Amino acid sequence: MKTLCVLIGPQGSGNHLWSKIFSLHEEVFGWKTLLDNYWEAHRLSEPFAEYWKDPDTLRTFDWSQSEYFFTSVSIPLGIKSQGTLRCPNVVQFCTVAESMGIKVKVLVLGRDKNILSHQQSRIRGQDTQHYFFDQLSKIKNPTFLSYELLYLYRREYLKSLDVGIPIAWYDPRIQNILETDANQKYISYVKTSPLDDCNKTGVPSKWNPNKTYVDLDRDLCC
């Protein structure tokens, strides 16, 4: 049975990064042009971009090109202030593909929520995560992918994934794709933390970052 992997995630969660990785295998019909460029606009270059605008047109797609297909889309697309923001309908897209006898596997991207908020606010002018969460609850049996685990374990993490299409985890281009971790620019070194002495000495502490200052004061004085 032909398989279609549908990669979705909030804006800035790593769609382009993962699209490169999943498009590496020669048997996968994916975003091949992205392998020659660091970044391309989804609306102009992603192979299924036009079908995401109107999922019903997916019925005209030529599925004879391969056994394995890959598509990627963020939710939302575009920028609200520019009037280009829209939310692709993932459920409709998948339903149309399945009605044509295609096995669909939905992959959901994960990245640190604070980094997503900062990135979206900087580029989009607002935190757009809620647009994605509005659709996430409607997705059946998704597979979740981690940006952080990808950079931490690299090939070993890719080898562990079962996404329905072959992954070229052995491709030497993986090293170039993962050369720069975009999370790094959001990280600031912390010189000290209240629990440092506890970790060094093993002595328990009543300090709890999940409690309010009022609760903390009460615990320390009683």
C-alpha positions as CSV (number, residue, x, y, z in Angstrom):
1,M,0.0,0.0,0.0
2,K,1.3,3.5,-0.8
3,T,2.1,5.6,2.2
4,L,1.9,9.3,2.8
5,C,3.6,10.9,5.7
6,V,2.0,14.2,6.7
7,L,4.4,16.3,8.9
8,I,2.7,19.1,10.9
9,G,3.6,21.4,13.7
10,P,3.4,25.0,15.0
11,Q,5.2,27.7,13.1
12,G,8.9,27.5,13.8
13,S,8.9,23.9,15.1
14,G,11.4,22.6,12.5
15,N,9.3,21.8,9.4
16,H,12.1,22.7,7.0
17,L,14.7,20.8,9.0
18,W,12.6,17.6,9.2
19,S,11.5,18.0,5.6
20,K,15.1,17.8,4.5
21,I,15.7,14.7,6.5
22,F,12.6,12.8,5.3
23,S,13.2,13.8,1.7
24,L,16.8,12.4,1.6
25,H,15.8,8.8,0.8
26,E,15.8,8.2,-3.0
27,E,12.5,6.2,-2.8
28,V,10.6,9.0,-1.1
29,F,8.7,11.6,-3.1
30,G,9.3,14.6,-1.0
31,W,10.6,18.1,-0.9
32,K,13.8,17.4,-2.9
33,T,14.5,21.0,-4.0
34,L,14.9,21.9,-0.3
35,L,18.0,19.7,-0.2
36,D,19.8,22.2,-2.4
37,N,18.7,25.3,-0.4
38,Y,18.9,26.2,3.2
39,W,15.3,27.6,3.1
40,E,12.4,27.8,0.6
41,A,8.9,29.2,1.0
42,H,6.4,26.4,1.5
43,R,3.7,28.1,-0.6
44,L,6.1,28.2,-3.6
45,S,8.2,25.0,-3.5
46,E,6.7,22.3,-1.3
47,P,5.4,19.6,-3.7
48,F,1.9,19.4,-2.2
49,A,1.6,23.2,-1.5
50,E,-1.3,23.7,-4.0
51,Y,-3.2,20.7,-2.7
52,W,-3.0,22.1,0.9
53,K,-4.9,25.1,-0.4
54,D,-7.8,22.8,-1.4
55,P,-7.4,19.2,-0.2
56,D,-10.2,18.0,-2.6
57,T,-7.8,18.6,-5.5
58,L,-5.6,15.9,-4.0
59,R,-7.8,13.5,-6.0
60,T,-6.0,14.7,-9.2
61,F,-2.5,13.9,-7.8
62,D,-0.4,11.3,-9.7
63,W,0.3,8.6,-7.1
64,S,2.2,6.5,-9.6
65,Q,5.4,8.4,-9.0
66,S,6.4,6.4,-5.9
67,E,5.4,4.1,-3.1
68,Y,6.3,6.6,-0.4
69,F,5.3,10.2,-0.2
70,F,6.1,13.0,2.2
71,T,4.5,16.4,2.8
72,S,5.0,19.1,5.3
73,V,3.0,22.1,6.5
74,S,2.9,24.4,9.5
75,I,-0.2,25.6,11.2
76,P,-0.8,28.3,10.6
77,L,0.9,29.4,7.4
78,G,1.7,33.0,6.7
79,I,1.6,36.2,8.8
80,K,-1.6,37.8,10.1
81,S,-0.4,41.4,9.9
82,Q,0.3,40.8,6.2
83,G,-3.1,39.2,5.5
84,T,-1.5,35.9,4.4
85,L,-2.3,33.8,7.5
86,R,-4.3,30.6,6.9
87,C,-4.8,27.3,8.6
88,P,-4.5,24.3,6.4
89,N,-7.1,21.6,7.2
90,V,-5.1,18.5,8.2
91,V,-8.1,16.2,8.8
92,Q,-9.6,17.0,5.4
93,F,-6.3,16.5,3.6
94,C,-5.7,13.1,5.3
95,T,-9.3,12.0,4.7
96,V,-9.1,12.7,1.0
97,A,-5.8,10.8,0.7
98,E,-7.2,7.8,2.6
99,S,-10.3,7.8,0.4
100,M,-8.0,7.1,-2.5
101,G,-6.5,4.0,-0.8
102,I,-3.4,5.8,0.5
103,K,-2.1,4.9,4.0
104,V,-1.6,8.1,5.9
105,K,0.8,8.6,8.8
106,V,0.6,12.0,10.7
107,L,3.8,13.2,12.3
108,V,3.6,16.0,14.9
109,L,6.7,18.1,15.5
110,G,7.7,19.2,19.0
111,R,10.0,21.9,20.1
112,D,10.5,23.9,23.4
113,K,7.3,25.9,23.9
114,N,9.2,29.0,25.2
115,I,11.5,29.0,22.1
116,L,8.4,28.7,19.9
117,S,6.7,31.6,21.6
118,H,9.8,33.8,21.2
119,Q,10.3,32.8,17.6
120,Q,6.7,33.3,16.6
121,S,6.5,36.7,18.3
122,R,9.6,37.9,16.6
123,I,8.7,36.8,13.1
124,R,4.9,36.6,13.2
125,G,4.2,39.4,15.6
126,Q,2.2,37.1,17.9
127,D,2.3,33.7,19.6
128,T,0.5,31.4,17.1
129,Q,0.7,28.0,18.9
130,H,-3.0,28.1,19.7
131,Y,-3.9,27.7,16.0
132,F,-2.1,24.4,15.9
133,F,-3.6,23.2,19.2
134,D,-7.1,23.8,17.7
135,Q,-6.4,21.1,15.2
136,L,-4.2,18.7,17.2
137,S,-7.1,17.2,19.2
138,K,-8.7,16.1,15.9
139,I,-5.7,14.1,14.7
140,K,-6.0,10.4,15.3
141,N,-2.9,8.4,16.5
142,P,-0.2,10.9,15.5
143,T,3.5,10.1,16.0
144,F,5.4,12.8,17.9
145,L,8.8,13.9,16.9
146,S,11.3,15.8,19.1
147,Y,13.6,18.6,17.8
148,E,15.7,18.3,21.0
149,L,16.1,14.5,20.7
150,L,17.0,14.8,17.0
151,Y,19.9,17.1,17.9
152,L,20.9,15.2,21.0
153,Y,21.0,11.6,19.5
154,R,21.1,12.4,15.8
155,R,21.4,9.2,13.7
156,E,20.5,6.9,16.6
157,Y,17.3,8.8,17.1
158,L,16.5,8.6,13.3
159,K,17.2,4.9,13.3
160,S,14.6,4.4,16.1
161,L,11.8,6.1,14.2
162,D,9.0,4.1,12.5
163,V,7.1,6.6,10.4
164,G,5.9,4.4,7.5
165,I,8.5,5.6,5.0
166,P,12.2,4.8,4.7
167,I,14.6,7.2,6.4
168,A,18.1,7.7,5.1
169,W,19.6,8.0,8.6
170,Y,23.0,6.9,7.1
171,D,23.2,9.7,4.5
172,P,26.3,11.9,5.1
173,R,24.2,15.0,4.4
174,I,22.6,14.5,7.8
175,Q,25.7,16.0,9.4
176,N,25.4,19.2,7.3
177,I,21.7,19.4,7.9
178,L,22.2,19.2,11.7
179,E,25.4,21.4,11.7
180,T,23.7,24.4,13.4
181,D,21.2,24.0,16.3
182,A,18.9,26.9,16.0
183,N,18.0,26.5,19.7
184,Q,21.4,27.7,20.7
185,K,20.7,31.4,20.0
186,Y,17.8,31.3,22.5
187,I,19.8,29.8,25.3
188,S,21.6,32.0,28.0
189,Y,24.0,30.4,30.4
190,V,22.8,30.4,34.0
191,K,25.7,31.0,36.5
192,T,23.8,29.9,39.6
193,S,20.5,28.3,40.6
194,P,18.9,27.8,44.1
195,L,19.3,24.0,43.8
196,D,23.0,24.0,42.9
197,D,24.2,23.5,46.5
198,C,21.6,20.8,47.0
199,N,22.9,18.8,44.0
200,K,26.5,19.2,45.2
201,T,25.9,18.3,48.8
202,G,22.8,16.0,48.7
203,V,21.1,18.1,51.4
204,P,17.3,18.5,50.8
205,S,15.8,22.0,50.2
206,K,12.4,23.3,50.8
207,W,12.8,25.6,47.8
208,N,10.2,24.7,45.2
209,P,10.0,26.6,41.9
210,N,6.4,25.4,41.4
211,K,5.2,27.2,44.5
212,T,4.3,30.9,44.9
213,Y,6.5,33.2,46.9
214,V,3.7,33.2,49.6
215,D,3.8,29.4,49.9
216,L,7.6,29.5,49.9
217,D,7.8,32.0,52.7
218,R,5.3,30.0,54.8
219,D,7.3,26.8,54.3
220,L,10.6,28.4,55.3
221,C,9.3,30.1,58.4
222,C,7.4,27.1,59.8
